[in-house]
Amino acid sequence: MSEMSLTSELIFQIGPLEVTGTVVTTWALMAGIWLFALLVMRRLRLSPGPVQTAIEGIVIAIEEAVEAVAPQHFRRIMPFVGTIWIFLIIANLAGLIPTVHSPTRDLSATAALAFVVFLSTHWFGIRIQGLKAYLRHYLSPTPVLLPFHIISEITRTIALAVRLFGNIMSLELTALLILMVAGFLAPVPILMLHIVEALVQAYIFGMLALIYIAGGIQSLQLRQQTRSSQ
């Protein structure tokens, strides 16, 4: 493994546009996921084989997780949250491939993912509640809390990016140090640690994204329930 830093190594440059290893790996992973999904879609059968059965099980598990948090709107949210989960699992595990680093060990990549979640929270909220109703929840229960709502939106987005970046980078750094000290005497525990941590961090990121989105689209319902109970 090469030296780890906040940014990835530069591969080539087109004018002011810099293409780094993180960009190349991310696009390669996205292309691989797209091709795999396309092949699976073309081979769907009424009597599924082992691959289709496994994929259907994954989709059902994601759907149930989303429905448990946002039961009324899970069909709208599920494609976005499911895509995040699938991409992060593969991206986090990419570090197991020799000479390949996980894109999520780059702060710019995790910041971009967190920013997409930030935008998606407002997108789903506005689409489901309407612009006026959605913006009104920033003034609830009192307009005095508006600055605190804004600060909360910013800080949780930053925390979402830094948490994933820090955990994946520290995981790869730990694996590198152990390999330097112990050589290949303990490769299996290192691989198992990497796999478990990659899955856990993908789940945490996706679940937090789901909670943020669900909180945005359900704010109006919560206010209505509070008024009715009063």
Residue frames relative to the residue before (quaternion, step in Angstrom):
aa qw qx qy qz dx dy dz
M 1.0000 0.0000 0.0000 0.0000 0.00 0.00 0.00
S 0.4174 -0.7030 0.5199 0.2474 3.50 -1.04 0.81
E 0.7066 -0.4467 0.3277 0.4402 3.54 -1.29 0.15
M 0.3178 -0.7639 0.5353 0.1699 3.56 -0.86 0.96
S 0.0225 0.7876 -0.6135 0.0519 3.54 -1.06 0.80
L 0.7041 -0.4516 0.3334 0.4349 3.52 -1.32 -0.01
T 0.7721 0.2305 -0.1320 0.5774 3.58 1.16 -0.54
S 0.5163 -0.6515 0.4673 0.3011 3.54 -1.22 0.55
E 0.6302 -0.5452 0.4000 0.3816 3.56 -1.30 0.34
L 0.4876 -0.6636 0.4893 0.2873 3.56 -1.12 0.74
I 0.2671 -0.7647 0.5693 0.1406 3.59 -0.88 1.01
F 0.7389 -0.2389 0.1625 0.6087 3.57 0.84 -0.98
Q 0.2938 -0.7568 0.5668 0.1405 3.53 -1.31 0.29
I 0.1240 -0.7645 0.6301 0.0557 3.56 -1.00 0.92
G 0.7898 -0.1530 0.0566 0.5912 3.57 -0.04 1.27
P 0.8031 -0.2075 0.1573 0.5359 3.60 -0.75 -0.99
L 0.5842 0.5957 -0.3620 0.4157 3.60 1.28 -0.22
E 0.1509 -0.7917 0.5899 0.0496 3.56 -0.69 1.16
V 0.1684 -0.7750 0.6053 0.0680 3.55 -0.82 1.05
T 0.1350 -0.8235 0.5504 0.0265 3.55 -0.46 1.26
G 0.6990 -0.4452 0.3454 0.4403 3.55 -1.30 0.06
T 0.6098 0.5569 -0.3467 0.4447 3.56 1.09 -0.67
V 0.6516 0.5084 -0.3128 0.4681 3.58 0.97 -0.85
V 0.6633 0.5057 -0.3069 0.4584 3.59 0.88 -0.93
T 0.6761 0.4856 -0.2964 0.4683 3.59 0.88 -0.93
T 0.6519 0.5244 -0.3214 0.4435 3.59 0.93 -0.87
W 0.6864 0.4705 -0.2881 0.4738 3.58 0.87 -0.91
A 0.6201 0.5323 -0.3423 0.4637 3.59 1.08 -0.69
L 0.6551 0.4997 -0.3095 0.4747 3.59 0.99 -0.82
M 0.6570 0.5052 -0.3180 0.4604 3.59 0.92 -0.85
A 0.6472 0.5060 -0.3208 0.4714 3.59 1.00 -0.80
G 0.6519 0.5169 -0.3149 0.4569 3.58 1.00 -0.80
I 0.6480 0.5056 -0.3151 0.4746 3.58 0.98 -0.84
W 0.6562 0.5164 -0.3108 0.4539 3.59 0.94 -0.88
L 0.6706 0.4898 -0.3028 0.4676 3.60 0.90 -0.88
F 0.6459 0.5160 -0.3214 0.4617 3.57 0.97 -0.82
A 0.6597 0.5008 -0.3077 0.4683 3.59 0.93 -0.88
L 0.6390 0.5265 -0.3264 0.4561 3.58 1.03 -0.79
L 0.6599 0.4985 -0.3102 0.4688 3.60 0.94 -0.83
V 0.6532 0.5131 -0.3172 0.4576 3.57 0.97 -0.84
M 0.6494 0.5258 -0.3210 0.4459 3.58 0.94 -0.86
R 0.6893 0.4823 -0.2863 0.4586 3.58 0.98 -0.77
R 0.7406 0.3870 -0.2179 0.5043 3.58 1.22 -0.37
L 0.3097 0.7579 -0.5154 0.2530 3.57 1.15 0.50
R 0.0604 -0.8009 0.5956 -0.0145 3.55 -0.94 0.95
L 0.5586 -0.5884 0.4595 0.3616 3.56 -1.23 0.49
S 0.7182 0.2875 -0.1987 0.6017 3.57 1.20 -0.55
P 0.1871 -0.8507 0.4784 0.1114 3.59 0.20 1.25
G 0.4090 -0.6765 0.5605 0.2469 3.48 -1.23 0.65
P 0.7579 -0.3893 0.2484 0.4609 3.61 -1.24 -0.11
V 0.6490 0.5149 -0.3278 0.4541 3.60 1.00 -0.78
Q 0.6802 0.4765 -0.2912 0.4749 3.58 0.85 -0.94
T 0.6260 0.5353 -0.3395 0.4542 3.60 1.02 -0.73
A 0.6594 0.5042 -0.3084 0.4647 3.58 0.96 -0.87
I 0.6648 0.5002 -0.3043 0.4640 3.58 0.95 -0.87
E 0.6446 0.5094 -0.3215 0.4707 3.57 0.96 -0.80
G 0.6275 0.5316 -0.3336 0.4608 3.57 1.06 -0.69
I 0.6429 0.5118 -0.3181 0.4728 3.58 1.02 -0.80
V 0.6590 0.5091 -0.3066 0.4611 3.58 0.92 -0.92
I 0.6579 0.5041 -0.3129 0.4638 3.59 0.94 -0.86
A 0.6425 0.5237 -0.3256 0.4549 3.60 0.99 -0.82
I 0.6556 0.4941 -0.3090 0.4801 3.59 0.97 -0.84
E 0.6495 0.5266 -0.3136 0.4500 3.56 0.95 -0.88
E 0.6628 0.4967 -0.3061 0.4695 3.59 0.95 -0.83
A 0.6422 0.5214 -0.3277 0.4565 3.59 1.00 -0.78
V 0.6726 0.4797 -0.2955 0.4798 3.58 0.96 -0.85
E 0.6538 0.5215 -0.3141 0.4493 3.58 0.95 -0.85
A 0.6266 0.5499 -0.3430 0.4328 3.59 1.05 -0.67
V 0.7141 0.4261 -0.2480 0.4970 3.60 1.11 -0.66
A 0.8020 0.0721 -0.0131 0.5927 3.60 0.94 -0.87
P 0.1213 -0.8635 0.4840 0.0739 3.60 0.46 1.18
Q 0.7031 0.4908 -0.2812 0.4309 3.61 1.00 -0.72
H 0.7954 0.2582 -0.1154 0.5360 3.58 1.15 -0.53
F 0.3106 0.8010 -0.4807 0.1758 3.59 1.19 0.29
R 0.6141 0.5592 -0.3634 0.4222 3.62 1.06 -0.58
R 0.6535 0.4888 -0.3158 0.4841 3.60 1.09 -0.56
I 0.7293 0.4532 -0.2388 0.4535 3.56 0.94 -0.92
M 0.5827 0.6621 -0.3620 0.3017 3.56 1.00 -0.88
P 0.6605 0.5037 -0.3538 0.4300 3.70 0.79 -0.77
F 0.6751 0.4934 -0.3028 0.4572 3.59 0.96 -0.84
V 0.6961 0.4609 -0.2781 0.4751 3.57 0.79 -1.01
G 0.6399 0.5270 -0.3281 0.4529 3.59 0.97 -0.80
T 0.6385 0.5201 -0.3246 0.4652 3.59 1.02 -0.79
I 0.6358 0.5223 -0.3296 0.4629 3.58 0.98 -0.81
W 0.6642 0.5099 -0.3103 0.4500 3.58 0.86 -0.93
I 0.6875 0.4841 -0.2914 0.4562 3.58 0.79 -0.99
F 0.6691 0.4985 -0.3110 0.4550 3.59 0.89 -0.88
L 0.6856 0.4960 -0.2993 0.4409 3.58 0.87 -0.92
I 0.6134 0.5392 -0.3585 0.4523 3.58 1.00 -0.72
I 0.6990 0.4554 -0.2744 0.4783 3.57 0.85 -0.96
A 0.6575 0.5136 -0.3160 0.4518 3.60 0.95 -0.85
N 0.6648 0.4981 -0.3093 0.4629 3.59 0.94 -0.84
L 0.7006 0.4591 -0.2645 0.4779 3.58 1.03 -0.78
A 0.4913 0.6785 -0.4322 0.3339 3.61 1.21 -0.25
G 0.5838 0.6035 -0.3656 0.4016 3.57 1.17 -0.49
L 0.5753 0.5858 -0.3784 0.4274 3.60 1.24 -0.24
I 0.5943 0.5545 -0.3675 0.4519 3.58 1.23 -0.36
P 0.5028 -0.6673 0.4475 0.3188 3.63 -0.78 0.95
T 0.8365 0.1550 -0.1880 0.4909 3.55 -1.10 0.96
V 0.6503 0.4757 -0.3278 0.4934 3.63 1.23 0.08
H 0.2009 -0.7653 0.6016 0.1097 3.56 -0.98 0.88
S 0.5405 -0.6095 0.4675 0.3432 3.54 -1.11 0.67
P 0.4913 -0.6626 0.4674 0.3181 3.63 -0.86 0.84
T 0.6631 0.5321 -0.3081 0.4270 3.58 1.08 -0.66
R 0.5510 0.5563 -0.4351 0.4446 3.60 1.19 0.22
D 0.6038 0.5144 -0.3434 0.5030 3.57 1.37 0.04
L 0.4622 -0.7136 0.4556 0.2639 3.57 -0.68 1.09
S 0.6152 0.5508 -0.3591 0.4349 3.59 1.04 -0.63
A 0.6505 0.5102 -0.3172 0.4646 3.61 1.05 -0.72
T 0.6905 0.4589 -0.2896 0.4783 3.59 0.86 -0.90
A 0.6109 0.5351 -0.3523 0.4651 3.59 1.11 -0.62
A 0.6390 0.5165 -0.3256 0.4678 3.59 1.02 -0.76
L 0.6454 0.5101 -0.3179 0.4714 3.60 0.99 -0.82
A 0.6612 0.4996 -0.3070 0.4679 3.58 0.93 -0.87
F 0.6447 0.5160 -0.3225 0.4627 3.59 1.03 -0.74
V 0.6140 0.5299 -0.3410 0.4752 3.59 1.08 -0.70
V 0.6403 0.5046 -0.3216 0.4816 3.58 1.01 -0.79
F 0.6214 0.5456 -0.3310 0.4545 3.59 1.00 -0.82
L 0.6891 0.4630 -0.2791 0.4825 3.59 0.87 -0.93
S 0.6561 0.5277 -0.3154 0.4378 3.58 0.96 -0.84
T 0.5880 0.5774 -0.3658 0.4325 3.57 1.06 -0.68
H 0.7120 0.4281 -0.2501 0.4973 3.56 0.90 -0.94
W 0.6075 0.5679 -0.3530 0.4288 3.59 1.04 -0.71
F 0.7013 0.4465 -0.2719 0.4846 3.57 0.80 -1.01
G 0.6367 0.5444 -0.3314 0.4339 3.57 0.99 -0.79
I 0.6929 0.4630 -0.2762 0.4787 3.57 0.91 -0.91
R 0.6582 0.5201 -0.3216 0.4393 3.59 0.95 -0.84
I 0.7323 0.4285 -0.2371 0.4731 3.58 0.96 -0.83
Q 0.7803 0.3474 -0.1825 0.4870 3.59 0.89 -0.90
G 0.4683 -0.6083 0.4939 0.4083 3.55 1.07 -0.74
L 0.6276 -0.5914 0.3536 0.3622 3.56 -1.09 0.72
K 0.6956 0.4814 -0.2962 0.4435 3.60 0.77 -0.98
A 0.6763 0.4936 -0.2972 0.4590 3.57 0.88 -0.94
Y 0.6623 0.5044 -0.3191 0.4529 3.57 0.99 -0.76
L 0.6870 0.4750 -0.2927 0.4656 3.59 0.87 -0.90
R 0.5885 0.6002 -0.3682 0.3973 3.57 1.14 -0.58
H 0.6266 0.5632 -0.3630 0.3980 3.60 1.04 -0.62
Y 0.5711 0.5726 -0.3908 0.4396 3.60 1.23 -0.26
L 0.6941 0.4375 -0.2672 0.5054 3.57 1.24 -0.38
S 0.5908 0.5771 -0.3551 0.4378 3.59 1.29 0.09
P 0.5748 -0.2102 -0.7907 0.0155 1.59 -1.89 1.62
T 0.7765 0.1744 -0.1231 0.5929 3.60 1.28 -0.13
P 0.5713 -0.6183 0.4133 0.3472 3.64 -1.01 0.71
V 0.5259 0.6439 -0.4089 0.3763 3.58 1.21 -0.41
L 0.6763 0.5161 -0.2854 0.4413 3.58 1.14 -0.64
L 0.3964 0.7475 -0.4659 0.2588 3.62 1.23 -0.08
P 0.6751 0.4737 -0.3315 0.4582 3.69 0.77 -0.81
F 0.6536 0.5130 -0.3214 0.4543 3.58 1.01 -0.74
H 0.6133 0.5298 -0.3481 0.4711 3.60 1.09 -0.65
I 0.6622 0.5038 -0.3050 0.4634 3.58 0.95 -0.87
I 0.6530 0.5060 -0.3105 0.4704 3.57 0.94 -0.87
S 0.6319 0.5375 -0.3262 0.4533 3.57 1.03 -0.79
E 0.6369 0.5274 -0.3289 0.4562 3.59 0.98 -0.83
I 0.6897 0.4855 -0.2823 0.4572 3.58 0.92 -0.92
T 0.7067 0.4835 -0.2815 0.4332 3.57 0.79 -1.01
R 0.6706 0.4857 -0.3244 0.4573 3.61 0.94 -0.74
T 0.6051 0.5346 -0.3588 0.4684 3.60 1.16 -0.51
I 0.6459 0.5038 -0.3113 0.4817 3.57 0.99 -0.85
A 0.6615 0.5089 -0.3073 0.4572 3.58 0.92 -0.90
L 0.6206 0.5481 -0.3378 0.4476 3.58 1.05 -0.76
A 0.6823 0.4804 -0.2840 0.4722 3.58 0.96 -0.86
V 0.7060 0.4769 -0.2746 0.4459 3.58 0.81 -1.01
R 0.6184 0.5645 -0.3508 0.4194 3.60 1.00 -0.77
L 0.6974 0.4591 -0.2767 0.4758 3.58 0.80 -0.99
F 0.6487 0.5235 -0.3143 0.4543 3.58 0.92 -0.89
G 0.6915 0.4966 -0.2884 0.4382 3.58 0.79 -1.01
N 0.6867 0.4896 -0.2974 0.4475 3.57 0.89 -0.88
I 0.6913 0.4641 -0.2948 0.4689 3.60 0.88 -0.85
M 0.6535 0.5027 -0.3272 0.4617 3.60 0.94 -0.79
S 0.6709 0.4869 -0.3071 0.4674 3.59 0.92 -0.86
L 0.6149 0.5467 -0.3482 0.4492 3.57 1.10 -0.65
E 0.6823 0.4645 -0.2905 0.4841 3.59 0.89 -0.88
L 0.6394 0.5191 -0.3288 0.4621 3.59 1.02 -0.73
T 0.6393 0.5197 -0.3201 0.4677 3.58 1.00 -0.79
A 0.6463 0.5155 -0.3151 0.4661 3.56 0.97 -0.86
L 0.6431 0.5243 -0.3168 0.4594 3.58 1.01 -0.82
L 0.6763 0.4958 -0.2999 0.4548 3.59 0.88 -0.92
I 0.6533 0.5103 -0.3166 0.4610 3.58 0.98 -0.83
L 0.6579 0.4993 -0.3110 0.4703 3.58 0.99 -0.79
M 0.6388 0.5212 -0.3297 0.4599 3.59 1.07 -0.68
V 0.7103 0.4458 -0.2574 0.4801 3.59 1.03 -0.78
A 0.8103 0.2799 -0.1202 0.5006 3.57 0.78 -1.06
G 0.4175 -0.6932 0.4879 0.3273 3.58 1.22 -0.14
F 0.7181 -0.3967 0.3241 0.4712 3.54 -0.99 -0.87
L 0.3232 0.7611 -0.5019 0.2538 3.59 1.15 0.59
A 0.8022 0.1947 -0.1039 0.5548 3.58 1.08 -0.56
P 0.1398 0.8315 -0.5309 0.0848 3.65 0.74 0.92
V 0.6357 0.5634 -0.3441 0.4001 3.60 0.98 -0.78
P 0.6711 0.4739 -0.3260 0.4677 3.66 0.80 -0.82
I 0.6307 0.5296 -0.3386 0.4551 3.58 1.05 -0.74
L 0.6613 0.5025 -0.3042 0.4665 3.56 0.93 -0.89
M 0.6567 0.5094 -0.3120 0.4603 3.57 0.94 -0.84
L 0.6326 0.5210 -0.3259 0.4714 3.57 1.01 -0.82
H 0.6575 0.5158 -0.3106 0.4529 3.57 0.92 -0.90
I 0.6694 0.5063 -0.3018 0.4522 3.58 0.89 -0.92
V 0.6793 0.4883 -0.2961 0.4610 3.57 0.85 -0.98
E 0.6803 0.4846 -0.2964 0.4631 3.59 0.88 -0.91
A 0.6249 0.5382 -0.3386 0.4530 3.59 1.03 -0.74
L 0.6708 0.4884 -0.2925 0.4754 3.57 0.95 -0.86
V 0.6559 0.5178 -0.3122 0.4519 3.58 0.95 -0.87
Q 0.6906 0.4783 -0.2912 0.4577 3.59 0.88 -0.92
A 0.6179 0.5218 -0.3438 0.4773 3.59 1.07 -0.66
Y 0.6566 0.5094 -0.3112 0.4611 3.58 0.96 -0.86
I 0.6620 0.5122 -0.3120 0.4495 3.60 0.90 -0.90
F 0.6627 0.5033 -0.3109 0.4591 3.58 0.89 -0.93
G 0.6872 0.4832 -0.2846 0.4618 3.57 0.86 -0.95
M 0.6594 0.5044 -0.3143 0.4604 3.58 0.97 -0.80
L 0.6415 0.5018 -0.3318 0.4759 3.60 0.99 -0.74
A 0.6240 0.5249 -0.3378 0.4701 3.58 1.01 -0.76
L 0.6485 0.5201 -0.3055 0.4644 3.56 0.98 -0.87
I 0.6624 0.5041 -0.3030 0.4641 3.58 0.93 -0.87
Y 0.6490 0.5139 -0.3237 0.4582 3.59 0.95 -0.84
I 0.6731 0.4893 -0.2971 0.4683 3.59 0.91 -0.93
A 0.6632 0.5028 -0.3043 0.4634 3.57 0.92 -0.93
G 0.6341 0.5296 -0.3297 0.4568 3.58 1.02 -0.74
G 0.6625 0.5101 -0.3098 0.4527 3.58 1.03 -0.75
I 0.7407 0.4173 -0.2457 0.4657 3.59 0.87 -0.88
Q 0.7081 0.4475 -0.2674 0.4763 3.58 1.18 -0.38
S 0.4120 0.7301 -0.4681 0.2794 3.60 1.23 -0.01
L 0.6468 0.5124 -0.3237 0.4629 3.59 1.00 -0.78
Q 0.6540 0.5129 -0.3123 0.4601 3.58 0.95 -0.84
L 0.6378 0.5257 -0.3279 0.4574 3.57 1.01 -0.77
R 0.6525 0.5045 -0.3233 0.4639 3.59 0.99 -0.80
Q 0.6527 0.5155 -0.3136 0.4582 3.56 1.00 -0.81
Q 0.6512 0.5040 -0.3169 0.4706 3.57 1.02 -0.76
T 0.6379 0.5268 -0.3285 0.4557 3.55 1.05 -0.79
R 0.6604 0.5055 -0.3074 0.4625 3.59 0.98 -0.85
S 0.6649 0.5108 -0.3043 0.4521 3.57 0.96 -0.86
S 0.6627 0.5011 -0.3115 0.4612 3.57 1.06 -0.71
Q 0.6416 0.5108 -0.3261 0.4703 3.55 1.20 -0.52
